[in-house]
Amino acid sequence: MSPLVWMLTLWGVLTGVLVVLLIYRSTLTMQEDDQLFLDDTHSALEQEQREIIAKVNKLNPFVKILGAASGLMFLVIAGMFIYQGLNNTAP
């Protein structure tokens, strides 16, 4: 298997995991309210919102790392593709 195919496979897996995390994070934030007006009887809703925010905050570093890794791998793959294309042209 050529290095380009190996890199494309790895990039596809990384990007797939990134997409899954982004979808999961968006489903979490759909449940998050922008503003809450709570009194003492609705403290369970406040706790639920804090749990959602905690989950989103746990996901954010992974999303950033996978996004950066996916972007970097895309640039490396593009460079390898261009390099191979320039070397395979006949004079």
CORNORKA-V558546 format. One line per field, one symbol per residue. phi: phi as a letter, one per 30 degrees, with the letter a starting at -180 (. if undefined). psi: psi as a letter, one per 40 degrees, with the letter a starting at -180 (. if undefined). burial: I if it has 24 or more other ideal C-beta (glycine too) atoms within 12 Angstrom, else O. A space follows every 50 residues. Layout:
BEGIN
phi = ???
psi = ???
burial = ???
END
This chain:
BEGIN
phi = .ddddddddddddeddddddddddddddddddcdbbcccddcdddddddd dddddddddedddddddddddddddddddddddddddcddd
psi = hiddddddddddddddddddddddddddedehidhhgiadefdddddddd dddddddddddddddddddddddddddddddddddddehh.
burial = OOOOOOIOOOIOOIOOOIOOIOOOIOOIOOOOOOOOOOOOOOOOOOOOOO OIOOOIOOIOOOIOOIOOOIOOIOOOIOOOOOOOOOOOOOO
END
